[in-house]
Amino acid sequence: MSTTEGDEKRADEWAQNVVDAWGANVTAGNAALLTEEFQSLFKLACRYRDAKSVAENHRQFNVLTQREAAEEDRTLREFLKEYEAFHQRHGRSPQ
């Protein structure tokens, strides 16, 4: 599945869903049951959210560097690729 502009617009929502699922499982005492595959997806979601936060803050003050913009874009694409692959492997489409 290729990444579309619509996917990019939903990336924040999808990253939040991953973080929420991780948090619910950890809170319920199920952290040990989370697969490496899901843990990897969670880490990518966090990296994307962190990079986006830095980029947005620096954009607001007109101090965004090319490196920060590239990091935001790279982490977005990595997260979307893995998110879509995760859902395909589990027989679901991203929602």
PDB file with one MODEL, atoms N, CA, C and O in Angstrom:
MODEL        1
ATOM      1  N   MET A   1       0.853  -1.175   0.000  1.00  0.00           N
ATOM      2  CA  MET A   1       0.000   0.000   0.000  1.00  0.00           C
ATOM      3  C   MET A   1       0.896   1.234   0.000  1.00  0.00           C
ATOM      4  O   MET A   1       1.839   1.314   0.787  1.00  0.00           O
ATOM      5  N   SER A   2       0.613   2.187  -0.866  1.00  0.00           N
ATOM      6  CA  SER A   2       1.423   3.391  -0.916  1.00  0.00           C
ATOM      7  C   SER A   2       0.802   4.465  -0.027  1.00  0.00           C
ATOM      8  O   SER A   2      -0.409   4.500   0.193  1.00  0.00           O
ATOM      9  N   THR A   3       1.663   5.328   0.470  1.00  0.00           N
ATOM     10  CA  THR A   3       1.222   6.400   1.342  1.00  0.00           C
ATOM     11  C   THR A   3       0.550   7.489   0.521  1.00  0.00           C
ATOM     12  O   THR A   3       1.067   7.903  -0.517  1.00  0.00           O
ATOM     13  N   THR A   4      -0.587   7.943   0.983  1.00  0.00           N
ATOM     14  CA  THR A   4      -1.313   9.005   0.299  1.00  0.00           C
ATOM     15  C   THR A   4      -1.349  10.243   1.175  1.00  0.00           C
ATOM     16  O   THR A   4      -1.009  10.194   2.357  1.00  0.00           O
ATOM     17  N   GLU A   5      -1.763  11.351   0.583  1.00  0.00           N
ATOM     18  CA  GLU A   5      -1.891  12.581   1.348  1.00  0.00           C
ATOM     19  C   GLU A   5      -2.901  12.408   2.483  1.00  0.00           C
ATOM     20  O   GLU A   5      -2.733  12.971   3.565  1.00  0.00           O
ATOM     21  N   GLY A   6      -3.944  11.628   2.227  1.00  0.00           N
ATOM     22  CA  GLY A   6      -4.935  11.352   3.267  1.00  0.00           C
ATOM     23  C   GLY A   6      -4.329  10.611   4.443  1.00  0.00           C
ATOM     24  O   GLY A   6      -4.676  10.866   5.596  1.00  0.00           O
ATOM     25  N   ASP A   7      -3.406   9.676   4.140  1.00  0.00           N
ATOM     26  CA  ASP A   7      -2.717   8.954   5.208  1.00  0.00           C
ATOM     27  C   ASP A   7      -1.885   9.918   6.049  1.00  0.00           C
ATOM     28  O   ASP A   7      -1.855   9.825   7.276  1.00  0.00           O
ATOM     29  N   GLU A   8      -1.207  10.850   5.365  1.00  0.00           N
ATOM     30  CA  GLU A   8      -0.378  11.811   6.088  1.00  0.00           C
ATOM     31  C   GLU A   8      -1.227  12.670   7.015  1.00  0.00           C
ATOM     32  O   GLU A   8      -0.800  13.015   8.117  1.00  0.00           O
ATOM     33  N   LYS A   9      -2.421  13.012   6.569  1.00  0.00           N
ATOM     34  CA  LYS A   9      -3.312  13.817   7.409  1.00  0.00           C
ATOM     35  C   LYS A   9      -3.802  13.037   8.618  1.00  0.00           C
ATOM     36  O   LYS A   9      -4.099  13.622   9.660  1.00  0.00           O
ATOM     37  N   ARG A  10      -3.887  11.725   8.483  1.00  0.00           N
ATOM     38  CA  ARG A  10      -4.382  10.891   9.588  1.00  0.00           C
ATOM     39  C   ARG A  10      -3.255  10.351  10.462  1.00  0.00           C
ATOM     40  O   ARG A  10      -3.517   9.687  11.464  1.00  0.00           O
ATOM     41  N   ALA A  11      -2.017  10.625  10.100  1.00  0.00           N
ATOM     42  CA  ALA A  11      -0.869  10.077  10.826  1.00  0.00           C
ATOM     43  C   ALA A  11      -0.907  10.423  12.312  1.00  0.00           C
ATOM     44  O   ALA A  11      -0.597   9.574  13.148  1.00  0.00           O
ATOM     45  N   ASP A  12      -1.278  11.639  12.649  1.00  0.00           N
ATOM     46  CA  ASP A  12      -1.332  12.038  14.063  1.00  0.00           C
ATOM     47  C   ASP A  12      -2.347  11.193  14.823  1.00  0.00           C
ATOM     48  O   ASP A  12      -2.084  10.727  15.932  1.00  0.00           O
ATOM     49  N   GLU A  13      -3.509  11.006  14.207  1.00  0.00           N
ATOM     50  CA  GLU A  13      -4.565  10.191  14.826  1.00  0.00           C
ATOM     51  C   GLU A  13      -4.078   8.747  15.005  1.00  0.00           C
ATOM     52  O   GLU A  13      -4.265   8.149  16.065  1.00  0.00           O
ATOM     53  N   TRP A  14      -3.457   8.199  13.966  1.00  0.00           N
ATOM     54  CA  TRP A  14      -2.983   6.816  14.035  1.00  0.00           C
ATOM     55  C   TRP A  14      -1.871   6.663  15.059  1.00  0.00           C
ATOM     56  O   TRP A  14      -1.836   5.675  15.793  1.00  0.00           O
ATOM     57  N   ALA A  15      -0.959   7.633  15.118  1.00  0.00           N
ATOM     58  CA  ALA A  15       0.119   7.578  16.113  1.00  0.00           C
ATOM     59  C   ALA A  15      -0.477   7.631  17.520  1.00  0.00           C
ATOM     60  O   ALA A  15      -0.029   6.912  18.413  1.00  0.00           O
ATOM     61  N   GLN A  16      -1.486   8.481  17.718  1.00  0.00           N
ATOM     62  CA  GLN A  16      -2.142   8.560  19.024  1.00  0.00           C
ATOM     63  C   GLN A  16      -2.831   7.246  19.367  1.00  0.00           C
ATOM     64  O   GLN A  16      -2.807   6.821  20.522  1.00  0.00           O
ATOM     65  N   ASN A  17      -3.440   6.599  18.384  1.00  0.00           N
ATOM     66  CA  ASN A  17      -4.080   5.306  18.628  1.00  0.00           C
ATOM     67  C   ASN A  17      -3.066   4.270  19.100  1.00  0.00           C
ATOM     68  O   ASN A  17      -3.351   3.482  20.002  1.00  0.00           O
ATOM     69  N   VAL A  18      -1.885   4.272  18.490  1.00  0.00           N
ATOM     70  CA  VAL A  18      -0.834   3.331  18.889  1.00  0.00           C
ATOM     71  C   VAL A  18      -0.391   3.627  20.318  1.00  0.00           C
ATOM     72  O   VAL A  18      -0.262   2.713  21.134  1.00  0.00           O
ATOM     73  N   VAL A  19      -0.160   4.896  20.619  1.00  0.00           N
ATOM     74  CA  VAL A  19       0.264   5.280  21.971  1.00  0.00           C
ATOM     75  C   VAL A  19      -0.818   4.920  22.989  1.00  0.00           C
ATOM     76  O   VAL A  19      -0.510   4.423  24.072  1.00  0.00           O
ATOM     77  N   ASP A  20      -2.066   5.166  22.650  1.00  0.00           N
ATOM     78  CA  ASP A  20      -3.173   4.829  23.555  1.00  0.00           C
ATOM     79  C   ASP A  20      -3.262   3.318  23.797  1.00  0.00           C
ATOM     80  O   ASP A  20      -3.475   2.878  24.926  1.00  0.00           O
ATOM     81  N   ALA A  21      -3.097   2.533  22.734  1.00  0.00           N
ATOM     82  CA  ALA A  21      -3.146   1.071  22.881  1.00  0.00           C
ATOM     83  C   ALA A  21      -2.003   0.583  23.751  1.00  0.00           C
ATOM     84  O   ALA A  21      -2.185  -0.297  24.592  1.00  0.00           O
ATOM     85  N   TRP A  22      -0.818   1.158  23.548  1.00  0.00           N
ATOM     86  CA  TRP A  22       0.335   0.788  24.375  1.00  0.00           C
ATOM     87  C   TRP A  22       0.039   1.132  25.837  1.00  0.00           C
ATOM     88  O   TRP A  22       0.252   0.309  26.728  1.00  0.00           O
ATOM     89  N   GLY A  23      -0.449   2.346  26.078  1.00  0.00           N
ATOM     90  CA  GLY A  23      -0.733   2.792  27.447  1.00  0.00           C
ATOM     91  C   GLY A  23      -1.791   1.942  28.126  1.00  0.00           C
ATOM     92  O   GLY A  23      -1.657   1.609  29.304  1.00  0.00           O
ATOM     93  N   ALA A  24      -2.835   1.587  27.401  1.00  0.00           N
ATOM     94  CA  ALA A  24      -3.894   0.756  27.976  1.00  0.00           C
ATOM     95  C   ALA A  24      -3.358  -0.610  28.374  1.00  0.00           C
ATOM     96  O   ALA A  24      -3.710  -1.135  29.430  1.00  0.00           O
ATOM     97  N   ASN A  25      -2.513  -1.182  27.537  1.00  0.00           N
ATOM     98  CA  ASN A  25      -1.951  -2.499  27.849  1.00  0.00           C
ATOM     99  C   ASN A  25      -0.975  -2.444  29.011  1.00  0.00           C
ATOM    100  O   ASN A  25      -0.967  -3.334  29.862  1.00  0.00           O
ATOM    101  N   VAL A  26      -0.160  -1.412  29.051  1.00  0.00           N
ATOM    102  CA  VAL A  26       0.787  -1.275  30.160  1.00  0.00           C
ATOM    103  C   VAL A  26       0.029  -1.052  31.464  1.00  0.00           C
ATOM    104  O   VAL A  26       0.360  -1.655  32.485  1.00  0.00           O
ATOM    105  N   THR A  27      -0.978  -0.196  31.435  1.00  0.00           N
ATOM    106  CA  THR A  27      -1.780   0.079  32.630  1.00  0.00           C
ATOM    107  C   THR A  27      -2.499  -1.171  33.123  1.00  0.00           C
ATOM    108  O   THR A  27      -2.649  -1.373  34.328  1.00  0.00           O
ATOM    109  N   ALA A  28      -2.939  -2.004  32.193  1.00  0.00           N
ATOM    110  CA  ALA A  28      -3.657  -3.231  32.549  1.00  0.00           C
ATOM    111  C   ALA A  28      -2.711  -4.347  32.989  1.00  0.00           C
ATOM    112  O   ALA A  28      -3.161  -5.434  33.350  1.00  0.00           O
ATOM    113  N   GLY A  29      -1.412  -4.086  32.960  1.00  0.00           N
ATOM    114  CA  GLY A  29      -0.447  -5.106  33.375  1.00  0.00           C
ATOM    115  C   GLY A  29      -0.076  -6.078  32.269  1.00  0.00           C
ATOM    116  O   GLY A  29       0.438  -7.164  32.538  1.00  0.00           O
ATOM    117  N   ASN A  30      -0.335  -5.694  31.029  1.00  0.00           N
ATOM    118  CA  ASN A  30      -0.079  -6.591  29.905  1.00  0.00           C
ATOM    119  C   ASN A  30       1.156  -6.216  29.093  1.00  0.00           C
ATOM    120  O   ASN A  30       1.295  -6.656  27.952  1.00  0.00           O
ATOM    121  N   ALA A  31       2.043  -5.423  29.651  1.00  0.00           N
ATOM    122  CA  ALA A  31       3.215  -4.967  28.899  1.00  0.00           C
ATOM    123  C   ALA A  31       4.037  -6.136  28.368  1.00  0.00           C
ATOM    124  O   ALA A  31       4.562  -6.070  27.257  1.00  0.00           O
ATOM    125  N   ALA A  32       4.149  -7.191  29.145  1.00  0.00           N
ATOM    126  CA  ALA A  32       4.954  -8.350  28.728  1.00  0.00           C
ATOM    127  C   ALA A  32       4.329  -9.080  27.539  1.00  0.00           C
ATOM    128  O   ALA A  32       5.013  -9.837  26.850  1.00  0.00           O
ATOM    129  N   LEU A  33       3.053  -8.862  27.299  1.00  0.00           N
ATOM    130  CA  LEU A  33       2.366  -9.539  26.199  1.00  0.00           C
ATOM    131  C   LEU A  33       2.454  -8.785  24.874  1.00  0.00           C
ATOM    132  O   LEU A  33       2.078  -9.322  23.831  1.00  0.00           O
ATOM    133  N   LEU A  34       2.944  -7.553  24.906  1.00  0.00           N
ATOM    134  CA  LEU A  34       3.057  -6.779  23.673  1.00  0.00           C
ATOM    135  C   LEU A  34       4.171  -7.361  22.819  1.00  0.00           C
ATOM    136  O   LEU A  34       5.277  -7.602  23.304  1.00  0.00           O
ATOM    137  N   THR A  35       3.875  -7.584  21.557  1.00  0.00           N
ATOM    138  CA  THR A  35       4.848  -8.202  20.654  1.00  0.00           C
ATOM    139  C   THR A  35       5.966  -7.217  20.310  1.00  0.00           C
ATOM    140  O   THR A  35       5.811  -6.004  20.449  1.00  0.00           O
ATOM    141  N   GLU A  36       7.085  -7.764  19.862  1.00  0.00           N
ATOM    142  CA  GLU A  36       8.182  -6.912  19.400  1.00  0.00           C
ATOM    143  C   GLU A  36       7.720  -6.057  18.228  1.00  0.00           C
ATOM    144  O   GLU A  36       8.122  -4.901  18.095  1.00  0.00           O
ATOM    145  N   GLU A  37       6.877  -6.631  17.383  1.00  0.00           N
ATOM    146  CA  GLU A  37       6.341  -5.916  16.230  1.00  0.00           C
ATOM    147  C   GLU A  37       5.561  -4.674  16.688  1.00  0.00           C
ATOM    148  O   GLU A  37       5.724  -3.589  16.129  1.00  0.00           O
ATOM    149  N   PHE A  38       4.717  -4.847  17.707  1.00  0.00           N
ATOM    150  CA  PHE A  38       3.944  -3.712  18.201  1.00  0.00           C
ATOM    151  C   PHE A  38       4.852  -2.720  18.920  1.00  0.00           C
ATOM    152  O   PHE A  38       4.676  -1.510  18.781  1.00  0.00           O
ATOM    153  N   GLN A  39       5.812  -3.214  19.679  1.00  0.00           N
ATOM    154  CA  GLN A  39       6.752  -2.327  20.377  1.00  0.00           C
ATOM    155  C   GLN A  39       7.511  -1.463  19.369  1.00  0.00           C
ATOM    156  O   GLN A  39       7.743  -0.277  19.606  1.00  0.00           O
ATOM    157  N   SER A  40       7.895  -2.071  18.240  1.00  0.00           N
ATOM    158  CA  SER A  40       8.587  -1.329  17.193  1.00  0.00           C
ATOM    159  C   SER A  40       7.685  -0.245  16.614  1.00  0.00           C
ATOM    160  O   SER A  40       8.127   0.882  16.391  1.00  0.00           O
ATOM    161  N   LEU A  41       6.427  -0.584  16.375  1.00  0.00           N
ATOM    162  CA  LEU A  41       5.464   0.394  15.873  1.00  0.00           C
ATOM    163  C   LEU A  41       5.283   1.534  16.874  1.00  0.00           C
ATOM    164  O   LEU A  41       5.211   2.701  16.490  1.00  0.00           O
ATOM    165  N   PHE A  42       5.211   1.190  18.147  1.00  0.00           N
ATOM    166  CA  PHE A  42       5.076   2.198  19.209  1.00  0.00           C
ATOM    167  C   PHE A  42       6.274   3.147  19.200  1.00  0.00           C
ATOM    168  O   PHE A  42       6.106   4.362  19.304  1.00  0.00           O
ATOM    169  N   LYS A  43       7.469   2.601  19.077  1.00  0.00           N
ATOM    170  CA  LYS A  43       8.674   3.449  19.054  1.00  0.00           C
ATOM    171  C   LYS A  43       8.671   4.386  17.856  1.00  0.00           C
ATOM    172  O   LYS A  43       9.043   5.553  17.974  1.00  0.00           O
ATOM    173  N   LEU A  44       8.251   3.876  16.704  1.00  0.00           N
ATOM    174  CA  LEU A  44       8.169   4.730  15.518  1.00  0.00           C
ATOM    175  C   LEU A  44       7.122   5.830  15.699  1.00  0.00           C
ATOM    176  O   LEU A  44       7.337   6.968  15.284  1.00  0.00           O
ATOM    177  N   ALA A  45       6.001   5.495  16.313  1.00  0.00           N
ATOM    178  CA  ALA A  45       4.969   6.502  16.579  1.00  0.00           C
ATOM    179  C   ALA A  45       5.518   7.603  17.480  1.00  0.00           C
ATOM    180  O   ALA A  45       5.268   8.787  17.254  1.00  0.00           O
ATOM    181  N   CYS A  46       6.260   7.205  18.493  1.00  0.00           N
ATOM    182  CA  CYS A  46       6.845   8.193  19.412  1.00  0.00           C
ATOM    183  C   CYS A  46       7.892   9.050  18.721  1.00  0.00           C
ATOM    184  O   CYS A  46       7.933  10.263  18.924  1.00  0.00           O
ATOM    185  N   ARG A  47       8.737   8.431  17.908  1.00  0.00           N
ATOM    186  CA  ARG A  47       9.749   9.205  17.171  1.00  0.00           C
ATOM    187  C   ARG A  47       9.088  10.218  16.243  1.00  0.00           C
ATOM    188  O   ARG A  47       9.521  11.367  16.152  1.00  0.00           O
ATOM    189  N   TYR A  48       8.032   9.778  15.552  1.00  0.00           N
ATOM    190  CA  TYR A  48       7.317  10.693  14.664  1.00  0.00           C
ATOM    191  C   TYR A  48       6.714  11.846  15.469  1.00  0.00           C
ATOM    192  O   TYR A  48       6.860  13.009  15.092  1.00  0.00           O
ATOM    193  N   ARG A  49       6.050  11.532  16.554  1.00  0.00           N
ATOM    194  CA  ARG A  49       5.409  12.582  17.354  1.00  0.00           C
ATOM    195  C   ARG A  49       6.437  13.568  17.907  1.00  0.00           C
ATOM    196  O   ARG A  49       6.193  14.774  17.934  1.00  0.00           O
ATOM    197  N   ASP A  50       7.579  13.057  18.345  1.00  0.00           N
ATOM    198  CA  ASP A  50       8.637  13.935  18.859  1.00  0.00           C
ATOM    199  C   ASP A  50       9.178  14.844  17.758  1.00  0.00           C
ATOM    200  O   ASP A  50       9.321  16.050  17.956  1.00  0.00           O
ATOM    201  N   ALA A  51       9.480  14.258  16.592  1.00  0.00           N
ATOM    202  CA  ALA A  51      10.023  15.044  15.476  1.00  0.00           C
ATOM    203  C   ALA A  51       9.015  16.090  15.009  1.00  0.00           C
ATOM    204  O   ALA A  51       9.388  17.218  14.688  1.00  0.00           O
ATOM    205  N   LYS A  52       7.743  15.715  14.972  1.00  0.00           N
ATOM    206  CA  LYS A  52       6.713  16.658  14.546  1.00  0.00           C
ATOM    207  C   LYS A  52       6.575  17.795  15.551  1.00  0.00           C
ATOM    208  O   LYS A  52       6.407  18.951  15.166  1.00  0.00           O
ATOM    209  N   SER A  53       6.646  17.472  16.818  1.00  0.00           N
ATOM    210  CA  SER A  53       6.527  18.497  17.860  1.00  0.00           C
ATOM    211  C   SER A  53       7.669  19.518  17.760  1.00  0.00           C
ATOM    212  O   SER A  53       7.438  20.725  17.833  1.00  0.00           O
ATOM    213  N   VAL A  54       8.887  19.026  17.595  1.00  0.00           N
ATOM    214  CA  VAL A  54      10.039  19.922  17.447  1.00  0.00           C
ATOM    215  C   VAL A  54       9.860  20.799  16.215  1.00  0.00           C
ATOM    216  O   VAL A  54      10.052  22.013  16.278  1.00  0.00           O
ATOM    217  N   ALA A  55       9.494  20.183  15.099  1.00  0.00           N
ATOM    218  CA  ALA A  55       9.329  20.936  13.855  1.00  0.00           C
ATOM    219  C   ALA A  55       8.233  21.991  13.981  1.00  0.00           C
ATOM    220  O   ALA A  55       8.408  23.126  13.537  1.00  0.00           O
ATOM    221  N   GLU A  56       7.117  21.625  14.578  1.00  0.00           N
ATOM    222  CA  GLU A  56       6.027  22.596  14.725  1.00  0.00           C
ATOM    223  C   GLU A  56       6.425  23.759  15.622  1.00  0.00           C
ATOM    224  O   GLU A  56       6.120  24.915  15.326  1.00  0.00           O
ATOM    225  N   ASN A  57       7.105  23.448  16.717  1.00  0.00           N
ATOM    226  CA  ASN A  57       7.546  24.518  17.615  1.00  0.00           C
ATOM    227  C   ASN A  57       8.530  25.450  16.921  1.00  0.00           C
ATOM    228  O   ASN A  57       8.434  26.669  17.065  1.00  0.00           O
ATOM    229  N   HIS A  58       9.463  24.899  16.179  1.00  0.00           N
ATOM    230  CA  HIS A  58      10.453  25.729  15.503  1.00  0.00           C
ATOM    231  C   HIS A  58       9.843  26.486  14.320  1.00  0.00           C
ATOM    232  O   HIS A  58      10.254  27.608  14.024  1.00  0.00           O
ATOM    233  N   ARG A  59       8.876  25.881  13.653  1.00  0.00           N
ATOM    234  CA  ARG A  59       8.161  26.559  12.574  1.00  0.00           C
ATOM    235  C   ARG A  59       7.446  27.806  13.109  1.00  0.00           C
ATOM    236  O   ARG A  59       7.435  28.862  12.476  1.00  0.00           O
ATOM    237  N   GLN A  60       6.862  27.650  14.276  1.00  0.00           N
ATOM    238  CA  GLN A  60       6.111  28.747  14.893  1.00  0.00           C
ATOM    239  C   GLN A  60       7.002  29.979  15.106  1.00  0.00           C
ATOM    240  O   GLN A  60       6.528  31.112  15.025  1.00  0.00           O
ATOM    241  N   PHE A  61       8.283  29.752  15.376  1.00  0.00           N
ATOM    242  CA  PHE A  61       9.200  30.864  15.643  1.00  0.00           C
ATOM    243  C   PHE A  61      10.169  31.110  14.491  1.00  0.00           C
ATOM    244  O   PHE A  61      11.176  31.802  14.646  1.00  0.00           O
ATOM    245  N   ASN A  62       9.848  30.533  13.334  1.00  0.00           N
ATOM    246  CA  ASN A  62      10.665  30.704  12.130  1.00  0.00           C
ATOM    247  C   ASN A  62      12.131  30.325  12.325  1.00  0.00           C
ATOM    248  O   ASN A  62      13.028  30.998  11.819  1.00  0.00           O
ATOM    249  N   VAL A  63      12.363  29.238  13.066  1.00  0.00           N
ATOM    250  CA  VAL A  63      13.735  28.761  13.275  1.00  0.00           C
ATOM    251  C   VAL A  63      13.888  27.287  12.881  1.00  0.00           C
ATOM    252  O   VAL A  63      14.827  26.618  13.311  1.00  0.00           O
ATOM    253  N   LEU A  64      12.978  26.801  12.076  1.00  0.00           N
ATOM    254  CA  LEU A  64      13.021  25.409  11.634  1.00  0.00           C
ATOM    255  C   LEU A  64      14.206  25.207  10.697  1.00  0.00           C
ATOM    256  O   LEU A  64      14.369  25.949   9.727  1.00  0.00           O
ATOM    257  N   THR A  65      15.027  24.212  10.983  1.00  0.00           N
ATOM    258  CA  THR A  65      16.161  23.912  10.116  1.00  0.00           C
ATOM    259  C   THR A  65      15.749  22.875   9.066  1.00  0.00           C
ATOM    260  O   THR A  65      14.744  22.182   9.220  1.00  0.00           O
ATOM    261  N   GLN A  66      16.531  22.786   8.018  1.00  0.00           N
ATOM    262  CA  GLN A  66      16.267  21.770   6.993  1.00  0.00           C
ATOM    263  C   GLN A  66      16.376  20.377   7.596  1.00  0.00           C
ATOM    264  O   GLN A  66      15.619  19.476   7.235  1.00  0.00           O
ATOM    265  N   ARG A  67      17.308  20.205   8.505  1.00  0.00           N
ATOM    266  CA  ARG A  67      17.485  18.897   9.149  1.00  0.00           C
ATOM    267  C   ARG A  67      16.248  18.503   9.944  1.00  0.00           C
ATOM    268  O   ARG A  67      15.814  17.353   9.885  1.00  0.00           O
ATOM    269  N   GLU A  68      15.677  19.448  10.688  1.00  0.00           N
ATOM    270  CA  GLU A  68      14.471  19.155  11.469  1.00  0.00           C
ATOM    271  C   GLU A  68      13.286  18.846  10.569  1.00  0.00           C
ATOM    272  O   GLU A  68      12.502  17.942  10.858  1.00  0.00           O
ATOM    273  N   ALA A  69      13.152  19.590   9.483  1.00  0.00           N
ATOM    274  CA  ALA A  69      12.061  19.341   8.534  1.00  0.00           C
ATOM    275  C   ALA A  69      12.229  17.965   7.897  1.00  0.00           C
ATOM    276  O   ALA A  69      11.257  17.230   7.727  1.00  0.00           O
ATOM    277  N   ALA A  70      13.462  17.624   7.549  1.00  0.00           N
ATOM    278  CA  ALA A  70      13.731  16.312   6.955  1.00  0.00           C
ATOM    279  C   ALA A  70      13.465  15.197   7.957  1.00  0.00           C
ATOM    280  O   ALA A  70      12.948  14.143   7.586  1.00  0.00           O
ATOM    281  N   GLU A  71      13.810  15.415   9.214  1.00  0.00           N
ATOM    282  CA  GLU A  71      13.565  14.410  10.260  1.00  0.00           C
ATOM    283  C   GLU A  71      12.064  14.207  10.461  1.00  0.00           C
ATOM    284  O   GLU A  71      11.609  13.077  10.636  1.00  0.00           O
ATOM    285  N   GLU A  72      11.312  15.277  10.435  1.00  0.00           N
ATOM    286  CA  GLU A  72       9.857  15.167  10.552  1.00  0.00           C
ATOM    287  C   GLU A  72       9.301  14.341   9.391  1.00  0.00           C
ATOM    288  O   GLU A  72       8.489  13.440   9.600  1.00  0.00           O
ATOM    289  N   ASP A  73       9.730  14.644   8.192  1.00  0.00           N
ATOM    290  CA  ASP A  73       9.255  13.926   7.010  1.00  0.00           C
ATOM    291  C   ASP A  73       9.686  12.458   7.038  1.00  0.00           C
ATOM    292  O   ASP A  73       8.890  11.568   6.738  1.00  0.00           O
ATOM    293  N   ARG A  74      10.951  12.208   7.400  1.00  0.00           N
ATOM    294  CA  ARG A  74      11.461  10.831   7.437  1.00  0.00           C
ATOM    295  C   ARG A  74      10.708   9.990   8.457  1.00  0.00           C
ATOM    296  O   ARG A  74      10.318   8.860   8.162  1.00  0.00           O
ATOM    297  N   THR A  75      10.499  10.535   9.662  1.00  0.00           N
ATOM    298  CA  THR A  75       9.811   9.759  10.697  1.00  0.00           C
ATOM    299  C   THR A  75       8.345   9.551  10.342  1.00  0.00           C
ATOM    300  O   THR A  75       7.773   8.509  10.662  1.00  0.00           O
ATOM    301  N   LEU A  76       7.732  10.531   9.684  1.00  0.00           N
ATOM    302  CA  LEU A  76       6.349  10.375   9.218  1.00  0.00           C
ATOM    303  C   LEU A  76       6.269   9.202   8.251  1.00  0.00           C
ATOM    304  O   LEU A  76       5.425   8.321   8.415  1.00  0.00           O
ATOM    305  N   ARG A  77       7.131   9.183   7.254  1.00  0.00           N
ATOM    306  CA  ARG A  77       7.099   8.129   6.237  1.00  0.00           C
ATOM    307  C   ARG A  77       7.406   6.756   6.844  1.00  0.00           C
ATOM    308  O   ARG A  77       6.772   5.764   6.484  1.00  0.00           O
ATOM    309  N   GLU A  78       8.374   6.696   7.761  1.00  0.00           N
ATOM    310  CA  GLU A  78       8.697   5.418   8.414  1.00  0.00           C
ATOM    311  C   GLU A  78       7.506   4.909   9.223  1.00  0.00           C
ATOM    312  O   GLU A  78       7.163   3.728   9.165  1.00  0.00           O
ATOM    313  N   PHE A  79       6.879   5.815   9.979  1.00  0.00           N
ATOM    314  CA  PHE A  79       5.730   5.410  10.781  1.00  0.00           C
ATOM    315  C   PHE A  79       4.584   4.925   9.887  1.00  0.00           C
ATOM    316  O   PHE A  79       4.011   3.865  10.136  1.00  0.00           O
ATOM    317  N   LEU A  80       4.251   5.696   8.852  1.00  0.00           N
ATOM    318  CA  LEU A  80       3.144   5.301   7.976  1.00  0.00           C
ATOM    319  C   LEU A  80       3.412   3.960   7.297  1.00  0.00           C
ATOM    320  O   LEU A  80       2.511   3.129   7.186  1.00  0.00           O
ATOM    321  N   LYS A  81       4.618   3.752   6.852  1.00  0.00           N
ATOM    322  CA  LYS A  81       4.969   2.488   6.196  1.00  0.00           C
ATOM    323  C   LYS A  81       4.766   1.310   7.154  1.00  0.00           C
ATOM    324  O   LYS A  81       4.173   0.297   6.783  1.00  0.00           O
ATOM    325  N   GLU A  82       5.259   1.451   8.379  1.00  0.00           N
ATOM    326  CA  GLU A  82       5.126   0.361   9.348  1.00  0.00           C
ATOM    327  C   GLU A  82       3.692   0.207   9.829  1.00  0.00           C
ATOM    328  O   GLU A  82       3.231  -0.916  10.033  1.00  0.00           O
ATOM    329  N   TYR A  83       2.977   1.315  10.013  1.00  0.00           N
ATOM    330  CA  TYR A  83       1.580   1.254  10.450  1.00  0.00           C
ATOM    331  C   TYR A  83       0.740   0.494   9.436  1.00  0.00           C
ATOM    332  O   TYR A  83      -0.045  -0.384   9.796  1.00  0.00           O
ATOM    333  N   GLU A  84       0.912   0.840   8.164  1.00  0.00           N
ATOM    334  CA  GLU A  84       0.151   0.162   7.114  1.00  0.00           C
ATOM    335  C   GLU A  84       0.533  -1.315   7.020  1.00  0.00           C
ATOM    336  O   GLU A  84      -0.338  -2.172   6.869  1.00  0.00           O
ATOM    337  N   ALA A  85       1.828  -1.616   7.109  1.00  0.00           N
ATOM    338  CA  ALA A  85       2.292  -3.005   7.046  1.00  0.00           C
ATOM    339  C   ALA A  85       1.752  -3.807   8.231  1.00  0.00           C
ATOM    340  O   ALA A  85       1.336  -4.954   8.068  1.00  0.00           O
ATOM    341  N   PHE A  86       1.758  -3.211   9.407  1.00  0.00           N
ATOM    342  CA  PHE A  86       1.243  -3.869  10.612  1.00  0.00           C
ATOM    343  C   PHE A  86      -0.218  -4.260  10.400  1.00  0.00           C
ATOM    344  O   PHE A  86      -0.616  -5.388  10.693  1.00  0.00           O
ATOM    345  N   HIS A  87      -0.998  -3.334   9.896  1.00  0.00           N
ATOM    346  CA  HIS A  87      -2.416  -3.612   9.692  1.00  0.00           C
ATOM    347  C   HIS A  87      -2.650  -4.626   8.568  1.00  0.00           C
ATOM    348  O   HIS A  87      -3.573  -5.436   8.645  1.00  0.00           O
ATOM    349  N   GLN A  88      -1.834  -4.583   7.548  1.00  0.00           N
ATOM    350  CA  GLN A  88      -1.960  -5.578   6.478  1.00  0.00           C
ATOM    351  C   GLN A  88      -1.630  -6.979   7.007  1.00  0.00           C
ATOM    352  O   GLN A  88      -2.323  -7.943   6.679  1.00  0.00           O
ATOM    353  N   ARG A  89      -0.590  -7.093   7.812  1.00  0.00           N
ATOM    354  CA  ARG A  89      -0.206  -8.392   8.369  1.00  0.00           C
ATOM    355  C   ARG A  89      -1.291  -8.967   9.270  1.00  0.00           C
ATOM    356  O   ARG A  89      -1.401 -10.183   9.427  1.00  0.00           O
ATOM    357  N   HIS A  90      -2.080  -8.097   9.850  1.00  0.00           N
ATOM    358  CA  HIS A  90      -3.126  -8.543  10.772  1.00  0.00           C
ATOM    359  C   HIS A  90      -4.508  -8.508  10.125  1.00  0.00           C
ATOM    360  O   HIS A  90      -5.521  -8.590  10.820  1.00  0.00           O
ATOM    361  N   GLY A  91      -4.553  -8.388   8.810  1.00  0.00           N
ATOM    362  CA  GLY A  91      -5.800  -8.493   8.080  1.00  0.00           C
ATOM    363  C   GLY A  91      -6.771  -7.361   8.277  1.00  0.00           C
ATOM    364  O   GLY A  91      -7.980  -7.536   8.126  1.00  0.00           O
ATOM    365  N   ARG A  92      -6.249  -6.198   8.614  1.00  0.00           N
ATOM    366  CA  ARG A  92      -7.120  -5.035   8.809  1.00  0.00           C
ATOM    367  C   ARG A  92      -6.579  -3.893   7.979  1.00  0.00           C
ATOM    368  O   ARG A  92      -5.391  -3.851   7.660  1.00  0.00           O
ATOM    369  N   SER A  93      -7.448  -2.974   7.632  1.00  0.00           N
ATOM    370  CA  SER A  93      -6.966  -1.755   6.975  1.00  0.00           C
ATOM    371  C   SER A  93      -6.836  -0.680   8.046  1.00  0.00           C
ATOM    372  O   SER A  93      -7.574  -0.685   9.031  1.00  0.00           O
ATOM    373  N   PRO A  94      -5.884   0.253   7.849  1.00  0.00           N
ATOM    374  CA  PRO A  94      -5.739   1.338   8.829  1.00  0.00           C
ATOM    375  C   PRO A  94      -7.042   2.112   8.961  1.00  0.00           C
ATOM    376  O   PRO A  94      -7.717   2.396   7.971  1.00  0.00           O
ATOM    377  N   GLN A  95      -7.383   2.447  10.195  1.00  0.00           N
ATOM    378  CA  GLN A  95      -8.640   3.163  10.430  1.00  0.00           C
ATOM    379  C   GLN A  95      -8.388   4.476  11.112  1.00  0.00           C
ATOM    380  O   GLN A  95      -9.330   5.218  11.390  1.00  0.00           O
TER     381      GLN A  95
ENDMDL
END
